[in-house]
Amino acid sequence: ADAGVADQREATLDVNGVALAAGDAVTIIKDLDVKGANFTAKRGTPVRNICLSDNPLHIEGKVNGQRIVIIAAYTKKN
């Protein structure tokens, strides 16, 4: 039953329209101010082993040792 739910879910896409999957590595393409933390995720920062969230527009990843939610449209798949 879970496989059917995953197939019906909208795909999470990067800036180039490439589908992202859990465990992929992406690169941030724009400086992003991280809310709730005192740093900016810089352009070119690699994010490895991403996780998909319930919202197909967002991914989760670790940047500067903190787990953050990133808008998928601001990433590029490696």
C-alpha positions in Angstrom: 0.0 0.0 0.0 2.9 2.4 0.8 4.4 1.9 -2.7 1.1 3.0 -4.3 1.1 6.2 -2.1 4.6 7.0 -3.2 3.7 6.6 -6.9 0.8 9.0 -6.5 2.9 11.7 -4.8 4.0 14.7 -6.8 7.7 14.5 -7.7 10.2 16.8 -6.0 12.2 18.6 -8.7 15.4 20.6 -8.6 16.0 23.8 -10.6 16.5 21.9 -13.8 13.4 19.8 -13.5 15.3 16.7 -12.5 13.4 14.4 -10.0 15.1 14.1 -6.6 15.0 11.0 -4.5 15.9 10.3 -0.9 19.7 9.9 -0.5 20.6 12.1 -3.4 23.3 14.8 -3.3 22.4 18.3 -4.3 24.2 21.7 -4.5 22.6 24.9 -3.3 22.4 27.4 -6.2 21.5 30.6 -4.2 22.6 32.1 -0.9 19.8 31.2 1.6 19.2 32.8 4.9 18.4 30.1 7.4 15.5 31.1 9.7 16.0 30.2 13.3 19.8 29.9 12.9 22.5 32.6 12.7 24.0 31.6 9.3 23.5 31.8 5.6 23.7 28.6 3.5 26.1 29.8 0.7 25.8 29.1 -3.0 27.7 26.0 -4.0 27.3 24.3 -0.6 26.9 20.5 -1.2 24.1 18.7 0.7 24.4 14.9 0.8 21.8 12.3 1.7 18.8 14.5 1.4 15.4 13.4 2.7 12.1 14.2 1.0 9.4 15.9 3.1 5.6 15.7 2.9 5.7 18.8 0.8 7.1 18.1 -2.7 8.5 21.6 -2.9 10.8 21.0 0.1 13.7 18.7 0.9 15.6 18.3 4.2 19.4 18.2 4.5 22.3 18.9 6.8 24.2 22.2 6.3 26.8 23.5 8.7 25.9 20.6 11.1 22.3 21.6 11.3 19.3 19.8 9.7 17.4 22.4 7.7 14.5 22.4 5.2 15.5 23.7 1.8 13.2 24.8 -1.1 14.0 22.2 -3.8 13.9 24.8 -6.6 17.1 26.4 -5.0 19.1 23.2 -5.5 20.8 21.3 -8.4 21.2 17.6 -8.4 24.9 16.5 -8.5 
